[in-house]
Amino acid sequence: MRRSLERVIRVSPFLGYGERVMAGGRSMRLLCCVIVAALGVAGGAAGSTTSAATAVHVVGSGVVVWPRVGVRTAPNLRAPFVARLDEFGEDYRPRAVLAVAARRDASGRALWYRVSIPGRPNGRSGWVPAASIRVGPVDRWLVVFRAERRFEFVLRGRVVRSGPVAVGAPGMETPLGLFYVQAKFRPSEPVLGAYAFQTSGYSKLSDWPGGGVVGVHGTNTPQLIGQAVSHGCVRLRNVDIEFLRSVVRVGTPIKIVAG
């Protein structure tokens, strides 16, 4: 996979909350960022096993390998299209995908994958030919507990890191659901903290430029951690975003639950 998956991307603030991410001469908006901020050391839940509410069941994650593939409503070539995925995004990074189900033949070979579709409305999915994407198994994911304002990072079925988070303010709540990391980068602006992840989720602020992409990143205002203050976002302390930088990959699932 190209180095551009984790290239250093220059970032400048937008209206104090949204950020413009520059890459490959093209630009995109990273808005309403989910900024997860955790304890300087692993929290009390570290070492525990996952519960049914926090478990993630997916086939795998990976990248699109065809130049362009249509996403269909059902696993057959006559089904209508609901979306289109290009091999590369507008910033020239390989297009990450999360496969949540598979249709297999009698021998167990995958024929079709049902993939999560980034964009509004959140939670959409559709089917692509198995040959159009390359996926590998998932053994790690991030869970955000919106009401408790807390996160857990799960590796091979055990919680290895946890801590407090800041989430979306009333009326701009952090969206619930299963998302995934589309890109990761080290920002240059203090507002994003030490590191950032762009996710496949979108915020409620549909009138914001760039579509209100949800992100996960550090912060330069750690005093706001544990509060509901963002435009749909979750904020991490820098010590924890740096930890996650080393273990969270592009394609890693992010599950946001109400609890």
URGITA-V286771 format. One record per run of one state. SS is the DSSP state (h for helix, s for strand, l for the rest). FROM is the first residue (numbers start at 1). TO is the last residue. If there is no record, write none. Layout:
ss=SS from=FROM to=TO
ss=SS from=FROM to=TO
This chain:
ss=l from=1 to=2
ss=h from=3 to=6
ss=l from=7 to=9
ss=s from=10 to=14
ss=l from=15 to=17
ss=s from=18 to=23
ss=l from=24 to=25
ss=s from=26 to=30
ss=l from=31 to=33
ss=s from=34 to=34
ss=l from=35 to=48
ss=s from=49 to=49
ss=l from=50 to=59
ss=s from=60 to=64
ss=l from=65 to=67
ss=s from=68 to=72
ss=l from=73 to=80
ss=s from=81 to=86
ss=l from=87 to=87
ss=s from=88 to=88
ss=l from=89 to=93
ss=s from=94 to=94
ss=l from=95 to=95
ss=s from=96 to=104
ss=l from=105 to=109
ss=s from=110 to=116
ss=l from=117 to=124
ss=s from=125 to=129
ss=h from=130 to=132
ss=s from=133 to=136
ss=l from=137 to=139
ss=s from=140 to=145
ss=l from=146 to=149
ss=s from=150 to=155
ss=l from=156 to=157
ss=s from=158 to=164
ss=l from=165 to=165
ss=s from=166 to=168
ss=l from=169 to=176
ss=s from=177 to=185
ss=l from=186 to=189
ss=h from=190 to=192
ss=l from=193 to=195
ss=s from=196 to=202
ss=l from=203 to=208
ss=h from=209 to=211
ss=l from=212 to=212
ss=s from=213 to=217
ss=l from=218 to=221
ss=h from=222 to=224
ss=l from=225 to=227
ss=s from=228 to=230
ss=l from=231 to=233
ss=s from=234 to=235
ss=l from=236 to=237
ss=h from=238 to=247
ss=l from=248 to=252
ss=s from=253 to=257
ss=l from=258 to=259
